[in-house]
Amino acid sequence: MAKVLGIGGVFFKASDPAALVAWYNRVLGFGGGAWPGAMWPHGDRGYTLWSPFQADTQYFEPSTSPFMINFIVDDMDGVLARAAAEGVEPTGRDDSDPNGRFAWLMDPAGLKIELWEPAATSPEA
């Protein structure tokens, strides 16, 4: 049965993402590379991201929450069919990204959720 395999990322708004990444790099020892965030391998596919976004990003819309959660899924079509059976339709979908297939849902609390089915071989960030 199509399902979520784990957290693909935690994305949140910050007034100064670069300064925040630098703080995490100094204090906790992650982030601060060429890409403004951090990445850890996840099981047998994908990775888990930690990534601050500019405070004025529109990427989380239509949610008004200051964060968004990405879930790794094993079968995008199956997960979306499961959601549709519960009356939940995606707010968008992208099957053309080199990192894999993406879709977005809104949960009952108004949080935008990003679903990600990693490509067979995902590019490194």
DRENPA-3360 file (N, C-alpha, C; in nm, 2 decimals, always signed):
BEGIN
1 = MAKVLGIG = +0.08/-0.12/+0.00/+0.00/+0.00/+0.00/+0.09/+0.12/+0.00 ~ +0.05/+0.22/-0.08/+0.13/+0.34/-0.09/+0.13/+0.41/+0.04 ~ +0.25/+0.47/+0.08/+0.26/+0.53/+0.22/+0.38/+0.62/+0.23 ~ +0.38/+0.70/+0.33/+0.49/+0.78/+0.37/+0.60/+0.70/+0.43 ~ +0.73/+0.72/+0.39/+0.84/+0.65/+0.44/+0.92/+0.72/+0.55 ~ +0.90/+0.85/+0.55/+0.97/+0.93/+0.66/+0.97/+1.08/+0.62 ~ +1.04/+1.16/+0.70/+1.05/+1.30/+0.67/+1.15/+1.33/+0.56 ~ +1.11/+1.40/+0.46/+1.20/+1.44/+0.36/+1.26/+1.57/+0.38;
9 = GVFFKASD = +1.19/+1.65/+0.46/+1.25/+1.78/+0.49/+1.16/+1.87/+0.59 ~ +1.22/+1.96/+0.65/+1.16/+2.06/+0.73/+1.20/+2.19/+0.68 ~ +1.10/+2.27/+0.63/+1.13/+2.40/+0.57/+1.05/+2.50/+0.65 ~ +1.12/+2.61/+0.68/+1.06/+2.72/+0.76/+1.11/+2.85/+0.72 ~ +1.03/+2.95/+0.75/+1.06/+3.09/+0.72/+1.16/+3.15/+0.83 ~ +1.25/+3.23/+0.78/+1.34/+3.30/+0.87/+1.37/+3.44/+0.82 ~ +1.39/+3.54/+0.91/+1.41/+3.67/+0.86/+1.55/+3.68/+0.79 ~ +1.65/+3.60/+0.84/+1.78/+3.60/+0.78/+1.83/+3.46/+0.77;
17 = PAALVAWY = +1.79/+3.39/+0.66/+1.83/+3.25/+0.65/+1.98/+3.22/+0.66 ~ +2.06/+3.31/+0.59/+2.20/+3.29/+0.59/+2.26/+3.29/+0.73 ~ +2.22/+3.39/+0.81/+2.27/+3.41/+0.94/+2.23/+3.29/+1.03 ~ +2.10/+3.24/+1.01/+2.06/+3.13/+1.09/+2.14/+3.00/+1.05 ~ +2.16/+2.98/+0.92/+2.24/+2.86/+0.88/+2.38/+2.87/+0.94 ~ +2.44/+2.99/+0.94/+2.57/+3.01/+1.00/+2.57/+2.98/+1.15 ~ +2.47/+3.02/+1.22/+2.45/+2.99/+1.36/+2.45/+2.84/+1.39 ~ +2.37/+2.77/+1.31/+2.36/+2.62/+1.33/+2.49/+2.56/+1.29;
25 = NRVLGFGG = +2.56/+2.61/+1.20/+2.69/+2.55/+1.16/+2.79/+2.57/+1.28 ~ +2.79/+2.69/+1.34/+2.89/+2.72/+1.45/+2.85/+2.64/+1.57 ~ +2.72/+2.64/+1.61/+2.67/+2.59/+1.73/+2.65/+2.43/+1.73 ~ +2.59/+2.38/+1.62/+2.56/+2.24/+1.62/+2.63/+2.16/+1.51 ~ +2.71/+2.23/+1.43/+2.80/+2.16/+1.33/+2.74/+2.11/+1.21 ~ +2.62/+2.17/+1.17/+2.57/+2.13/+1.04/+2.52/+2.25/+0.96 ~ +2.51/+2.23/+0.83/+2.48/+2.35/+0.74/+2.60/+2.43/+0.71 ~ +2.58/+2.53/+0.64/+2.69/+2.62/+0.61/+2.77/+2.59/+0.49;
33 = GAWPGAMW = +2.73/+2.49/+0.41/+2.80/+2.45/+0.29/+2.76/+2.54/+0.17 ~ +2.78/+2.50/+0.05/+2.75/+2.57/-0.07/+2.60/+2.59/-0.08 ~ +2.52/+2.50/-0.02/+2.37/+2.51/-0.02/+2.33/+2.55/+0.12 ~ +2.23/+2.65/+0.13/+2.19/+2.70/+0.26/+2.10/+2.61/+0.33 ~ +2.15/+2.51/+0.39/+2.07/+2.42/+0.47/+2.16/+2.30/+0.50 ~ +2.09/+2.19/+0.53/+2.16/+2.06/+0.56/+2.09/+1.94/+0.50 ~ +2.16/+1.84/+0.48/+2.11/+1.72/+0.42/+2.17/+1.60/+0.48 ~ +2.08/+1.50/+0.52/+2.12/+1.37/+0.57/+2.06/+1.26/+0.49;
41 = PHGDRGYT = +2.13/+1.15/+0.46/+2.08/+1.04/+0.39/+1.96/+0.98/+0.47 ~ +1.86/+0.93/+0.39/+1.74/+0.87/+0.45/+1.72/+0.73/+0.40 ~ +1.74/+0.64/+0.48/+1.71/+0.50/+0.45/+1.77/+0.46/+0.31 ~ +1.69/+0.39/+0.24/+1.73/+0.34/+0.11/+1.70/+0.43/-0.01 ~ +1.64/+0.55/+0.02/+1.61/+0.64/-0.09/+1.60/+0.78/-0.03 ~ +1.64/+0.88/-0.11/+1.62/+1.02/-0.08/+1.71/+1.07/+0.04 ~ +1.67/+1.17/+0.10/+1.75/+1.23/+0.21/+1.65/+1.32/+0.28 ~ +1.70/+1.36/+0.40/+1.62/+1.46/+0.48/+1.69/+1.59/+0.48;
49 = LWSPFQAD = +1.61/+1.69/+0.45/+1.66/+1.83/+0.44/+1.62/+1.91/+0.56 ~ +1.70/+2.01/+0.60/+1.67/+2.11/+0.69/+1.70/+2.24/+0.61 ~ +1.60/+2.33/+0.60/+1.62/+2.44/+0.51/+1.54/+2.56/+0.55 ~ +1.61/+2.67/+0.59/+1.53/+2.80/+0.61/+1.51/+2.87/+0.48 ~ +1.39/+2.93/+0.46/+1.35/+3.01/+0.35/+1.34/+3.15/+0.39 ~ +1.35/+3.24/+0.29/+1.32/+3.38/+0.32/+1.19/+3.40/+0.38 ~ +1.17/+3.50/+0.48/+1.05/+3.52/+0.55/+0.93/+3.55/+0.45 ~ +0.96/+3.61/+0.34/+0.85/+3.65/+0.25/+0.83/+3.55/+0.14;
57 = TQYFEPST = +0.88/+3.42/+0.15/+0.86/+3.32/+0.05/+0.71/+3.30/+0.03 ~ +0.68/+3.27/-0.09/+0.54/+3.23/-0.13/+0.53/+3.08/-0.15 ~ +0.64/+3.01/-0.13/+0.64/+2.86/-0.16/+0.54/+2.79/-0.06 ~ +0.52/+2.84/+0.06/+0.43/+2.77/+0.15/+0.28/+2.79/+0.13 ~ +0.25/+2.89/+0.04/+0.11/+2.92/+0.01/+0.04/+2.81/-0.05 ~ -0.09/+2.79/-0.03/-0.18/+2.88/+0.04/-0.18/+2.88/+0.19 ~ -0.09/+2.80/+0.25/-0.08/+2.80/+0.40/-0.03/+2.93/+0.45 ~ -0.07/+2.97/+0.57/-0.01/+3.09/+0.63/+0.08/+3.05/+0.74;
65 = SPFMINFI = +0.11/+2.92/+0.75/+0.21/+2.87/+0.85/+0.35/+2.91/+0.81 ~ +0.43/+2.93/+0.91/+0.57/+2.97/+0.88/+0.66/+2.85/+0.85 ~ +0.60/+2.73/+0.84/+0.68/+2.61/+0.81/+0.60/+2.52/+0.72 ~ +0.67/+2.42/+0.66/+0.62/+2.32/+0.57/+0.69/+2.19/+0.60 ~ +0.63/+2.08/+0.59/+0.69/+1.95/+0.61/+0.69/+1.87/+0.48 ~ +0.80/+1.81/+0.44/+0.81/+1.73/+0.32/+0.81/+1.58/+0.37 ~ +0.73/+1.50/+0.31/+0.73/+1.36/+0.34/+0.78/+1.28/+0.22 ~ +0.87/+1.18/+0.24/+0.91/+1.09/+0.13/+0.80/+0.99/+0.12;
73 = VDDMDGVL = +0.76/+0.96/+0.00/+0.66/+0.86/-0.03/+0.71/+0.75/-0.12 ~ +0.66/+0.63/-0.11/+0.71/+0.53/-0.20/+0.63/+0.52/-0.33 ~ +0.52/+0.58/-0.34/+0.44/+0.57/-0.47/+0.35/+0.69/-0.47 ~ +0.39/+0.79/-0.55/+0.31/+0.92/-0.55/+0.17/+0.90/-0.60 ~ +0.15/+0.82/-0.71/+0.02/+0.80/-0.76/-0.07/+0.73/-0.65 ~ -0.01/+0.63/-0.59/-0.09/+0.56/-0.48/-0.12/+0.64/-0.37 ~ -0.03/+0.73/-0.32/-0.06/+0.82/-0.21/-0.16/+0.92/-0.24 ~ -0.16/+0.97/-0.36/-0.26/+1.07/-0.41/-0.39/+1.00/-0.42;
81 = ARAAAEGV = -0.40/+0.88/-0.47/-0.52/+0.81/-0.48/-0.58/+0.78/-0.34 ~ -0.50/+0.75/-0.25/-0.54/+0.73/-0.11/-0.60/+0.86/-0.05 ~ -0.53/+0.97/-0.08/-0.58/+1.10/-0.03/-0.71/+1.14/-0.10 ~ -0.72/+1.11/-0.23/-0.85/+1.14/-0.30/-0.96/+1.06/-0.25 ~ -0.94/+0.94/-0.20/-1.04/+0.85/-0.15/-1.10/+0.91/-0.02 ~ -1.01/+1.00/+0.05/-1.06/+1.07/+0.17/-1.10/+1.21/+0.14 ~ -1.12/+1.24/+0.01/-1.17/+1.38/-0.03/-1.06/+1.48/-0.03 ~ -0.93/+1.45/-0.03/-0.82/+1.54/-0.03/-0.76/+1.54/-0.17;
89 = EPTGRDDS = -0.76/+1.66/-0.23/-0.70/+1.68/-0.36/-0.57/+1.76/-0.35 ~ -0.47/+1.74/-0.44/-0.35/+1.81/-0.43/-0.37/+1.96/-0.47 ~ -0.29/+2.05/-0.41/-0.30/+2.19/-0.45/-0.21/+2.21/-0.57 ~ -0.12/+2.11/-0.60/-0.03/+2.12/-0.72/+0.05/+1.99/-0.73 ~ +0.12/+1.98/-0.84/+0.19/+1.86/-0.87/+0.30/+1.89/-0.97 ~ +0.42/+1.83/-0.95/+0.53/+1.85/-1.05/+0.60/+1.71/-1.07 ~ +0.59/+1.66/-1.18/+0.65/+1.53/-1.22/+0.78/+1.55/-1.30 ~ +0.82/+1.68/-1.32/+0.93/+1.70/-1.41/+1.06/+1.74/-1.34;
97 = DPNGRFAW = +1.06/+1.75/-1.21/+1.18/+1.79/-1.13/+1.28/+1.67/-1.14 ~ +1.41/+1.71/-1.16/+1.52/+1.60/-1.16/+1.53/+1.53/-1.03 ~ +1.49/+1.59/-0.92/+1.50/+1.52/-0.79/+1.39/+1.42/-0.77 ~ +1.29/+1.42/-0.85/+1.18/+1.32/-0.83/+1.04/+1.39/-0.86 ~ +0.94/+1.32/-0.81/+0.80/+1.37/-0.83/+0.75/+1.44/-0.70 ~ +0.68/+1.55/-0.72/+0.63/+1.63/-0.60/+0.48/+1.65/-0.62 ~ +0.42/+1.66/-0.50/+0.28/+1.70/-0.50/+0.26/+1.77/-0.36 ~ +0.15/+1.86/-0.35/+0.13/+1.93/-0.23/-0.02/+1.92/-0.19;
105 = LMDPAGLK = -0.04/+1.90/-0.06/-0.17/+1.89/+0.00/-0.18/+1.99/+0.11 ~ -0.30/+2.02/+0.15/-0.32/+2.10/+0.27/-0.39/+2.01/+0.38 ~ -0.33/+2.01/+0.50/-0.39/+1.93/+0.61/-0.50/+2.00/+0.67 ~ -0.58/+1.94/+0.76/-0.70/+2.01/+0.82/-0.66/+2.13/+0.91 ~ -0.53/+2.13/+0.95/-0.49/+2.25/+1.04/-0.44/+2.36/+0.95 ~ -0.44/+2.35/+0.82/-0.40/+2.45/+0.73/-0.25/+2.45/+0.69 ~ -0.19/+2.34/+0.72/-0.04/+2.33/+0.69/-0.03/+2.27/+0.55 ~ +0.06/+2.33/+0.47/+0.09/+2.28/+0.34/+0.19/+2.16/+0.36;
113 = IELWEPAA = +0.16/+2.05/+0.30/+0.25/+1.93/+0.31/+0.30/+1.91/+0.17 ~ +0.43/+1.88/+0.16/+0.49/+1.85/+0.03/+0.52/+1.70/+0.03 ~ +0.47/+1.63/-0.07/+0.50/+1.49/-0.09/+0.61/+1.47/-0.19 ~ +0.71/+1.39/-0.17/+0.82/+1.37/-0.26/+0.85/+1.22/-0.28 ~ +0.84/+1.18/-0.41/+0.88/+1.05/-0.45/+1.02/+1.06/-0.51 ~ +1.13/+1.03/-0.45/+1.26/+1.06/-0.50/+1.28/+0.99/-0.64 ~ +1.36/+1.05/-0.72/+1.40/+0.99/-0.85/+1.49/+0.87/-0.81 ~ +1.50/+0.78/-0.91/+1.58/+0.66/-0.89/+1.72/+0.70/-0.85;
121 = TSPEA = +1.78/+0.80/-0.90/+1.91/+0.85/-0.86/+1.89/+1.00/-0.85 ~ +1.88/+1.05/-0.73/+1.85/+1.19/-0.70/+1.99/+1.27/-0.71 ~ +1.98/+1.39/-0.77/+2.10/+1.47/-0.78/+2.14/+1.51/-0.64 ~ +2.27/+1.53/-0.62/+2.32/+1.58/-0.49/+2.30/+1.73/-0.48 ~ +2.27/+1.79/-0.37/+2.25/+1.93/-0.35/+2.38/+1.99/-0.31;
% end
